[in-house]
Amino acid sequence: MERDDPAYKGQSGYNPFMLAIYDPWVLGFMSRAVWHLPIPPVVERYRRNLGHRHLDVGPGTGYFIEKAAPPTDIEISLLDPNPHVLHRASKRLAAFHPTSVEADVMKPLPVDGLFDSAALNFVLHCLRGPIENKTNSIRNIADVLVPDGVLFGGTVLGIEEPHSKPARAFLRAANKQGGFDNLGDTAAGLRQILSVSFSDVELETVGSAALFTATGPRPRTSSERA
Ligand SMILES: C[S@@+](CC[C@H](N)C(=O)[O-])C[C@H]1O[C@@H](n2cnc3c(N)ncnc32)[C@H](O)[C@@H]1O
C-alpha cells in the first residue's frame, strides 16, 4: 500500500516483530487489562458465526480462526493490505489452505464469489475516521455476502464511551501515533453504519469494545451505485 493512501497508517504497524508479540501482548494482556474484554467469549462468537465460505478481513495473526477450530473443509479467504499479516496468518492456517487477498477493505473487494460469513474483528478502530467514513468498509463486505450471510466482529470504541483510565490513555496515544483513528467512534455510530448495509444488527458493549453481528445484507441503493 502506498504511504499516501489514507488507509496506510492503520495497517503499517503490523510488521513481523509486532505480529510475533501480538497474541501475548494484545490478546493476552491488553484486551483484559486495558480494554476489559475477555477473549474466550470472542472466540466463541467467532466459532458460532463461521460459515462454510468465510472471509476474514484484517486477520492479524490468524488467532481467532485457529482457536475457533473450524471444520477442515471450510473455505477461508484472508484479506489485508499488509503482506506480513497475510504471510503470518496463512502460514498458521495452512491446514485450511486459505486464499490470501492483498487488498484494502475501504475499496471494492477483489474476491471471487460470495461468502457465507465475514469477520471484521478489531479492524474498524484502525480505519480512518470519522465513523461515517468507515461505512464503505461495511458496504464492501455486504456486497460479497450471500443473502443470508453474516458479518461479525468487534471494535474498540472512542473516547466518549466509558473506559478505564489506562484505556483512555492508550486510546489517545494510539490515535496520536496513527495506528487507531477512533476517538469519535460511538456504539450508536457503529450501529448506524452497520444498518446502512444490513437489515438486522445486534450490538453489545463489553469493556471498551463493541461486539456486533449483522445479517440481511442490503443491495446497494441507486445512489450508492452511482
Ligand atoms: C488490531 S489487528 C486485528 C487482527 C485480528 N482480526 C484480531 O482480531 O486479532 C487489525 C488488522 O486489520 C488490518 N487492517 C488495517 N487496515 C486495514 C484495511 N484498510 N483493510 C483491511 N485490513 C486492514 C491490519 O493489517 C491487521 O491485520
The ligand as an SDF file (V2000), in Angstrom:
LIG
                    3D

 27 29  0  0  0  0  0  0  0  0999 V2000
   -5.8970   -4.9360   15.5330 C   0  0  0  0  0  0  0  0  0  0  0  0
   -5.4780   -6.0240   14.2100 S   0  0  0  0  0  0  0  0  0  0  0  0
   -6.7850   -7.2380   14.3740 C   0  0  0  0  0  0  0  0  0  0  0  0
   -6.3200   -8.5940   13.9600 C   0  0  0  0  0  0  0  0  0  0  0  0
   -7.3390   -9.7300   14.1340 C   0  0  0  0  0  0  0  0  0  0  0  0
   -8.5440   -9.5210   13.3750 N   0  0  0  0  0  0  0  0  0  0  0  0
   -7.6670   -9.9330   15.5910 C   0  0  0  0  0  0  0  0  0  0  0  0
   -8.8160   -9.6860   15.9670 O   0  0  0  0  0  0  0  0  0  0  0  0
   -6.7680  -10.3350   16.3380 O   0  0  0  0  0  0  0  0  0  0  0  0
   -6.0050   -5.0920   12.7730 C   0  0  0  0  0  0  0  0  0  0  0  0
   -5.8850   -5.8220   11.4600 C   0  0  0  0  0  0  0  0  0  0  0  0
   -6.5730   -5.0250   10.4760 O   0  0  0  0  0  0  0  0  0  0  0  0
   -5.7610   -4.9050    9.3300 C   0  0  0  0  0  0  0  0  0  0  0  0
   -6.1280   -3.6810    8.6180 N   0  0  0  0  0  0  0  0  0  0  0  0
   -5.8240   -2.4040    8.9270 C   0  0  0  0  0  0  0  0  0  0  0  0
   -6.3010   -1.5800    7.9920 N   0  0  0  0  0  0  0  0  0  0  0  0
   -6.9490   -2.3490    7.0720 C   0  0  0  0  0  0  0  0  0  0  0  0
   -7.6390   -2.0670    5.8610 C   0  0  0  0  0  0  0  0  0  0  0  0
   -7.7580   -0.8250    5.4010 N   0  0  0  0  0  0  0  0  0  0  0  0
   -8.1880   -3.1120    5.1620 N   0  0  0  0  0  0  0  0  0  0  0  0
   -8.0870   -4.3880    5.6450 C   0  0  0  0  0  0  0  0  0  0  0  0
   -7.4190   -4.7050    6.7810 N   0  0  0  0  0  0  0  0  0  0  0  0
   -6.8520   -3.7010    7.4780 C   0  0  0  0  0  0  0  0  0  0  0  0
   -4.3360   -4.8980    9.8970 C   0  0  0  0  0  0  0  0  0  0  0  0
   -3.3440   -5.1330    8.9140 O   0  0  0  0  0  0  0  0  0  0  0  0
   -4.4650   -6.0080   10.9450 C   0  0  0  0  0  0  0  0  0  0  0  0
   -4.3470   -7.2770   10.3490 O   0  0  0  0  0  0  0  0  0  0  0  0
  1  2  1  0
  2  3  1  0
  2 10  1  0
  3  4  1  0
  4  5  1  0
  5  6  1  0
  5  7  1  0
  7  8  2  0
  7  9  1  0
 10 11  1  0
 11 12  1  0
 11 26  1  0
 12 13  1  0
 13 14  1  0
 13 24  1  0
 14 15  1  0
 14 23  1  0
 15 16  2  0
 16 17  1  0
 17 18  1  0
 17 23  2  0
 18 19  1  0
 18 20  2  0
 20 21  1  0
 21 22  2  0
 22 23  1  0
 24 25  1  0
 24 26  1  0
 26 27  1  0
M  CHG  2   2   1   9  -1
M  END
$$$$
